[in-house]
Amino acid sequence: MEAEVKKKNEVWEWSKALLIALGLAAVIRIFLFTPIVVDGESMMPTLEHGDRMIVNKIGYNIGQPDRFDIIVFHAPEEKDYIKRIIGLPGDHIAYENDQLYVNGERVDEPYLDEYKEQVAGTLTEDFTLEEKINASTVPEGTLFVMGDNRRASKDSRIIGVVPMEEVVGSTSLVFWPFTEAGIVK
């Protein structure tokens, strides 16, 4: 009889521990961090198709996005996109001769250097913000984003600016495949 009671207590304790663990995992995934799989080639060579990353969902609740952050957002096609922030609210964006200009100042994009060496011709076509979104600056509460694979990226040049409420979070940690694991910039 005593062994039976002890066994029931042990089962109950294990059940409680399992429920608590599942609850914590759900809270972490829903509110703090979530995994995502890179789908497509729009962020190559920085990110490869099939890379698995961790998305920080709380970062922009307590801080502000920075230029060149890699973010995940809900796209118009009802799927999540991974792109890089190029323009922040109030910024004027232009490209000329494969060079980024923010508010008239030349800004280097070191994450593109390797890719520019691999391709013939320009990576990013010339454009101004006015031509792409019909506004002189990035509107308040929105971001102008682009994929690193400028020739094959469906980004703000096509879909327009991204409202902050559509941003899931930022990402910079690849955890799979192990050979590519680490922080990306």
C-alpha positions as semicolon CSV with decimal commas, in nm:
position;residue;x (nm);y (nm);z (nm)
1;M;0,000;0,000;0,000
2;E;0,279;0,242;0,093
3;A;0,471;0,155;-0,227
4;E;0,156;0,228;-0,430
5;V;0,114;0,573;-0,270
6;K;0,484;0,645;-0,323
7;K;0,454;0,547;-0,692
8;K;0,148;0,776;-0,737
9;N;0,339;1,065;-0,576
10;E;0,634;1,003;-0,808
11;V;0,409;0,998;-1,116
12;W;0,240;1,317;-0,995
13;E;0,577;1,492;-0,939
14;W;0,701;1,390;-1,285
15;S;0,374;1,506;-1,439
16;K;0,402;1,847;-1,267
17;A;0,764;1,886;-1,380
18;L;0,668;1,800;-1,738
19;L;0,376;2,045;-1,739
20;I;0,594;2,323;-1,599
21;A;0,864;2,252;-1,859
22;L;0,607;2,256;-2,141
23;G;0,457;2,579;-2,008
24;L;0,796;2,747;-1,987
25;A;0,886;2,631;-2,339
26;A;0,557;2,774;-2,472
27;V;0,609;3,109;-2,297
28;I;0,967;3,135;-2,426
29;R;0,862;3,049;-2,781
30;I;0,556;3,275;-2,790
31;F;0,699;3,581;-2,616
32;L;1,079;3,569;-2,618
33;F;1,255;3,360;-2,884
34;T;1,148;3,140;-3,171
35;P;1,330;2,942;-3,439
36;I;1,295;3,025;-3,809
37;V;1,419;2,859;-4,125
38;V;1,564;3,075;-4,404
39;D;1,349;3,013;-4,712
40;G;1,503;3,126;-5,038
41;E;1,815;3,304;-5,159
42;S;1,733;3,670;-5,093
43;M;1,986;3,702;-4,808
44;M;2,273;3,517;-4,977
45;P;2,564;3,504;-4,921
46;T;2,503;3,616;-4,559
47;L;2,233;3,352;-4,504
48;E;2,180;3,036;-4,705
49;H;1,852;2,864;-4,791
50;G;1,778;2,619;-4,507
51;D;1,978;2,798;-4,237
52;R;1,803;2,779;-3,902
53;M;1,810;3,087;-3,683
54;I;1,680;3,216;-3,350
55;V;1,453;3,523;-3,361
56;N;1,469;3,761;-3,064
57;K;1,106;3,869;-3,022
58;I;1,155;4,107;-2,728
59;G;1,444;4,323;-2,851
60;Y;1,233;4,592;-3,017
61;N;0,986;4,601;-2,729
62;I;1,261;4,742;-2,509
63;G;1,486;4,902;-2,773
64;Q;1,488;5,050;-3,119
65;P;1,592;4,888;-3,447
66;D;1,932;4,980;-3,587
67;R;2,038;5,019;-3,947
68;F;2,165;4,688;-4,087
69;D;1,985;4,470;-3,826
70;I;1,855;4,150;-3,983
71;I;1,485;4,123;-3,905
72;V;1,196;3,885;-3,953
73;F;0,859;4,035;-4,045
74;H;0,516;3,931;-4,164
75;A;0,509;4,000;-4,539
76;P;0,202;4,080;-4,747
77;E;0,196;3,721;-4,882
78;E;0,115;3,597;-4,529
79;K;0,458;3,448;-4,479
80;D;0,759;3,569;-4,286
81;Y;1,050;3,736;-4,465
82;I;1,408;3,784;-4,346
83;K;1,570;4,109;-4,463
84;R;1,818;4,374;-4,352
85;I;1,712;4,721;-4,230
86;I;1,849;4,984;-4,467
87;G;1,632;5,284;-4,379
88;L;1,490;5,399;-4,045
89;P;1,200;5,641;-4,000
90;G;1,294;5,985;-4,133
91;D;1,580;5,857;-4,352
92;H;1,617;5,943;-4,718
93;I;1,759;5,642;-4,905
94;A;1,927;5,639;-5,246
95;Y;2,163;5,411;-5,438
96;E;2,402;5,543;-5,700
97;N;2,678;5,339;-5,867
98;D;2,621;5,049;-5,626
99;Q;2,670;5,279;-5,326
100;L;2,419;5,345;-5,046
101;Y;2,344;5,704;-4,949
102;V;2,147;5,777;-4,632
103;N;2,036;6,139;-4,594
104;G;2,289;6,234;-4,862
105;E;2,583;6,070;-4,679
106;R;2,771;5,775;-4,826
107;V;2,730;5,466;-4,605
108;D;2,941;5,153;-4,643
109;E;2,782;4,808;-4,645
110;P;3,072;4,577;-4,550
111;Y;2,846;4,269;-4,545
112;L;2,817;4,305;-4,926
113;D;3,191;4,326;-5,003
114;E;3,240;3,952;-5,056
115;Y;2,932;3,928;-5,278
116;K;3,029;4,231;-5,488
117;E;3,361;4,059;-5,568
118;Q;3,175;3,749;-5,693
119;V;2,935;3,920;-5,935
120;A;2,995;4,104;-6,259
121;G;2,846;4,451;-6,276
122;T;2,649;4,627;-6,008
123;L;2,474;4,445;-5,726
124;T;2,220;4,718;-5,642
125;E;2,058;4,921;-5,920
126;D;2,038;5,298;-5,890
127;F;1,721;5,426;-5,726
128;T;1,582;5,686;-5,489
129;L;1,327;5,639;-5,216
130;E;1,083;5,857;-5,410
131;E;1,096;5,614;-5,703
132;K;1,029;5,311;-5,483
133;I;0,777;5,424;-5,221
134;N;0,662;5,762;-5,351
135;A;0,791;5,943;-5,040
136;S;1,102;6,148;-4,971
137;T;1,175;5,980;-4,637
138;V;1,092;5,652;-4,466
139;P;0,757;5,718;-4,292
140;E;0,734;5,713;-3,912
141;G;0,662;5,369;-3,771
142;T;0,807;5,189;-4,075
143;L;1,136;5,045;-4,200
144;F;1,292;5,021;-4,547
145;V;1,442;4,672;-4,583
146;M;1,646;4,492;-4,847
147;G;1,786;4,145;-4,896
148;D;2,164;4,107;-4,930
149;N;2,113;3,930;-5,265
150;R;2,000;4,255;-5,425
151;R;1,944;4,099;-5,766
152;A;1,700;3,839;-5,632
153;S;1,522;3,989;-5,332
154;K;1,158;4,078;-5,291
155;D;1,202;4,364;-5,047
156;S;1,094;4,725;-4,984
157;R;1,182;4,812;-5,344
158;I;0,885;4,591;-5,442
159;I;0,659;4,546;-5,136
160;G;0,711;4,892;-4,984
161;V;0,808;4,982;-4,632
162;V;0,750;4,745;-4,340
163;P;0,526;4,868;-4,055
164;M;0,690;4,814;-3,715
165;E;0,384;4,620;-3,596
166;E;0,463;4,356;-3,862
167;V;0,817;4,301;-3,729
168;V;0,848;3,970;-3,542
169;G;1,198;4,044;-3,416
170;S;1,566;4,057;-3,498
171;T;1,793;3,766;-3,574
172;S;2,166;3,717;-3,591
173;L;2,224;3,366;-3,454
174;V;2,245;3,070;-3,692
175;F;2,223;2,741;-3,502
176;W;2,199;2,496;-3,793
177;P;2,384;2,365;-3,985
178;F;2,656;2,335;-3,722
179;T;2,925;2,419;-3,978
180;E;2,759;2,762;-4,025
181;A;2,658;2,815;-3,658
182;G;2,739;3,152;-3,511
183;I;2,660;3,521;-3,519
184;V;2,601;3,685;-3,858
185;K;2,639;4,054;-3,925
